Amino acid sequence: MSNRIRIATIVLAALWVGLGCQGTKVAPEPPGPILVLGIDGAEWNVMEPMLERGELPHFAELIERGASGRLRSLDPRQGSPVIWTTIATGRPPQAHGVGDFLADGGLVPEFHNSPFSSNMWRSNAFWDILGNAGLTVGVVAWYVTWPAWEVNGFMVSNYIQRFGRFDPGWEEESITYPGDLGGRVEQFVRTPESVTDEGFFRFLSPPDASSRAALEGRNESILRDALSGDETALGVALSLVSEDVPDLTCIYVRGVDLVCHRFWMYMDPETRPTYGKTDPASVAVEERAGALSGVVEEYYRYADENLGRVLAEFPENTTVVVCSDHGFRGPGRWGVDKIWMGIQQHSLDGIVVLAGPGIEPGVTLEGATVYDVAPTILAIAGAPIGRDMPGRVLTSAFNEDFARSHRVRFVETHGDRPRAGPTDTPIESPVDDEVRERLRSLGYIE
């Protein structure tokens, strides 16, 4: 392991362990395992018609036996690293320290436009708080978790799909905690190149080789990335929990967001930048539209199947929390030639669904925000909420017995991570260029 990563990892571990347990006087008592599934970009306006048609059975079952509603994101519309860190910490960006996709480097020019890395977190995540209080935790692929840090269980960073790209001198141990976990999960890593033509067919109209030509260039690249990334995260997570389900498991998948960025315009023709134009490039887009018009909805069906795969590995007394960081509205237009791209395609309302032994069935959650997820998870586990968390516990989701036995408690803080030494700048990785190129392809950066 390089000296820079070794020092940063030691600092991360020491600060998390040393600061994370402030104020937690009573051991948490969750009613059973807690599963948190983060689905980047999941949108009710797509899901609701599909639910009415019976096309998302696993989501429907969760919603029926639990509480659900819209989850208001940050405004202005900020990027996924910012929002997912807010969800994990329950604290605003200026407090938790992750402010964008890329860091500006500050006074260190060589780190200008480097992706944020986990050493720059200044606040504890809910899994650190619960882990320091004695619960076992597992975290897989959550945004900005590279290098992986010490937890009371295991962590597999969001760079797991790029496992094979770490060159000699960049120890693969930084991908996982414990460091030797990489050898156990490597077999479940799927590269974009591993997606076969047959793997594409279900997303095409008709779902066979006759539509294959419509997936060319960037269309194919993004669908490959979405499928392989989700398969990697789920394969790794399910392999680890199959041996022993932790008290808290957190899994993040990004495919819905990637697919919506690229294929929404084929589902909704009026959002196409080329709509109504007659130049050759626009005609080519229109010719592909028929074959690609169902990609977004089919990917939601695929996400529903994956939800079923995950739920099957957890006992019946598991409390399930499903959320997204924002919704989606596609590439709209204003004026003649200008279009919404990148973050501008996001909408402010994502999804939140809770189900489990303490959750009242059929509840519609009103006014929930991304700040409420961490406090609610802490409350479900029986841990106190930090008064420096601006959100609230979604107590309207709790049934009477659970609310009575899990009254919300507070402490002043669960601790901050001071910005000092190596936490001021991002840690370079061998895949930074690859990460930047993917951000460009989605319109997030120029």
Secondary structure as the mmCIF struct_conf table of DSSP 4:
data_model
#
loop_
_struct_conf.conf_type_id
_struct_conf.id
_struct_conf.beg_label_comp_id
_struct_conf.beg_label_asym_id
_struct_conf.beg_label_seq_id
_struct_conf.end_label_comp_id
_struct_conf.end_label_asym_id
_struct_conf.end_label_seq_id
HELX_RH_AL_P HELX_RH_AL_P1 ASN A 3 LEU A 19
TURN_TY1_P TURN_TY1_P1 GLY A 20 GLY A 23
BEND BEND1 VAL A 26 VAL A 26
BEND BEND2 PRO A 31 GLY A 32
STRN STRN1 ILE A 34 ILE A 39
TURN_TY1_P TURN_TY1_P2 ASP A 40 GLY A 41
HELX_RH_AL_P HELX_RH_AL_P2 TRP A 44 GLU A 52
TURN_TY1_P TURN_TY1_P3 ARG A 53 GLY A 54
HELX_RH_AL_P HELX_RH_AL_P3 PRO A 57 GLU A 64
TURN_TY1_P TURN_TY1_P4 ARG A 65 ARG A 65
STRN STRN2 GLY A 66 ARG A 72
BEND BEND3 ASP A 75 PRO A 76
HELX_RH_AL_P HELX_RH_AL_P4 SER A 80 THR A 89
BEND BEND4 GLY A 90 ARG A 91
HELX_RH_AL_P HELX_RH_AL_P5 PRO A 93 HIS A 96
BEND BEND5 ASP A 100 PHE A 101
STRN STRN3 LEU A 102 ALA A 103
TURN_TY1_P TURN_TY1_P5 GLY A 106 LEU A 107
HELX_RH_3T_P HELX_RH_3T_P1 PRO A 109 PHE A 111
TURN_TY1_P TURN_TY1_P6 HIS A 112 ASN A 113
STRN STRN4 SER A 114 PRO A 115
HELX_LH_PP_P HELX_LH_PP_P1 PHE A 116 PHE A 116
HELX_RH_3T_P HELX_RH_3T_P2 SER A 118 MET A 120
STRN STRN5 SER A 123 SER A 123
HELX_RH_AL_P HELX_RH_AL_P6 PHE A 126 ASN A 132
TURN_TY1_P TURN_TY1_P7 ALA A 133 GLY A 134
STRN STRN6 VAL A 137 VAL A 140
BEND BEND6 ALA A 141 ALA A 141
TURN_TY1_P TURN_TY1_P8 TYR A 143 VAL A 144
BEND BEND7 PRO A 147 PRO A 147
BEND BEND8 ASN A 152 ASN A 152
STRN STRN7 GLY A 153 VAL A 156
TURN_TY1_P TURN_TY1_P9 ASN A 158 TYR A 159
HELX_RH_3T_P HELX_RH_3T_P3 ILE A 160 ARG A 165
TURN_TY1_P TURN_TY1_P10 PRO A 168 GLY A 169
BEND BEND9 TRP A 170 TRP A 170
HELX_RH_3T_P HELX_RH_3T_P4 GLU A 172 ILE A 175
STRN STRN8 THR A 176 TYR A 177
BEND BEND10 PRO A 178 PRO A 178
TURN_TY1_P TURN_TY1_P11 GLY A 179 ASP A 180
HELX_RH_AL_P HELX_RH_AL_P7 LEU A 181 VAL A 185
HELX_RH_3T_P HELX_RH_3T_P5 GLU A 186 PHE A 188
HELX_RH_3T_P HELX_RH_3T_P6 PRO A 192 SER A 194
HELX_RH_AL_P HELX_RH_AL_P8 ASP A 197 PHE A 201
TURN_TY1_P TURN_TY1_P12 ARG A 202 PHE A 203
BEND BEND11 LEU A 204 ASP A 208
HELX_RH_3T_P HELX_RH_3T_P7 ALA A 209 ALA A 214
BEND BEND12 LEU A 215 LEU A 215
TURN_TY1_P TURN_TY1_P13 GLY A 217 GLY A 217
HELX_RH_AL_P HELX_RH_AL_P9 ARG A 218 VAL A 241
TURN_TY1_P TURN_TY1_P14 SER A 242 GLU A 243
BEND BEND13 ASP A 247 ASP A 247
STRN STRN9 LEU A 248 VAL A 253
HELX_RH_AL_P HELX_RH_AL_P10 GLY A 255 MET A 267
BEND BEND14 ASP A 268 ASP A 268
HELX_RH_3T_P HELX_RH_3T_P8 PRO A 269 THR A 271
TURN_TY1_P TURN_TY1_P15 PRO A 273 GLY A 276
BEND BEND15 ASP A 279 ASP A 279
HELX_RH_AL_P HELX_RH_AL_P11 PRO A 280 LEU A 292
TURN_TY1_P TURN_TY1_P16 SER A 293 GLY A 294
HELX_RH_AL_P HELX_RH_AL_P12 VAL A 295 LEU A 311
TURN_TY1_P TURN_TY1_P17 ALA A 312 GLU A 313
BEND BEND16 PHE A 314 PHE A 314
TURN_TY1_P TURN_TY1_P18 GLU A 316 ASN A 317
STRN STRN10 THR A 319 CYS A 323
BEND BEND17 ASP A 325 ASP A 325
STRN STRN11 GLY A 327 PHE A 328
STRN STRN12 ARG A 333 TRP A 334
TURN_TY1_P TURN_TY1_P19 GLY A 335 ASP A 337
STRN STRN13 LYS A 338 ILE A 339
HELX_RH_3T_P HELX_RH_3T_P9 GLY A 342 GLN A 345
STRN STRN14 HIS A 346 SER A 347
BEND BEND18 LEU A 348 LEU A 348
STRN STRN15 ASP A 349 ALA A 355
BEND BEND19 GLY A 356 GLY A 356
TURN_TY1_P TURN_TY1_P20 PRO A 357 GLY A 358
STRN STRN16 ILE A 359 ILE A 359
HELX_LH_PP_P HELX_LH_PP_P2 GLU A 360 GLU A 360
TURN_TY1_P TURN_TY1_P21 PRO A 361 GLY A 362
STRN STRN17 VAL A 363 THR A 369
HELX_RH_3T_P HELX_RH_3T_P10 VAL A 370 ASP A 372
HELX_RH_AL_P HELX_RH_AL_P13 VAL A 373 ALA A 381
TURN_TY1_P TURN_TY1_P22 GLY A 382 GLY A 382
HELX_LH_PP_P HELX_LH_PP_P3 ALA A 383 PRO A 384
STRN STRN18 ILE A 385 GLY A 386
TURN_TY1_P TURN_TY1_P23 ARG A 387 ASP A 388
BEND BEND20 GLY A 391 GLY A 391
HELX_RH_3T_P HELX_RH_3T_P11 THR A 395 ALA A 397
STRN STRN19 PHE A 398 PHE A 398
HELX_RH_AL_P HELX_RH_AL_P14 GLU A 400 SER A 405
BEND BEND21 HIS A 406 HIS A 406
STRN STRN20 PHE A 410 VAL A 411
BEND BEND22 GLU A 412 GLU A 412
BEND BEND23 HIS A 414 HIS A 414
STRN STRN21 ASP A 416 ASP A 416
HELX_RH_3T_P HELX_RH_3T_P12 GLY A 421 ASP A 424
BEND BEND24 THR A 425 THR A 425
HELX_LH_PP_P HELX_LH_PP_P4 PRO A 426 GLU A 428
TURN_TY1_P TURN_TY1_P24 PRO A 430 VAL A 431
HELX_RH_AL_P HELX_RH_AL_P15 ASP A 432 SER A 441
TURN_TY1_P TURN_TY1_P25 LEU A 442 GLY A 443
BEND BEND25 TYR A 444 TYR A 444
#
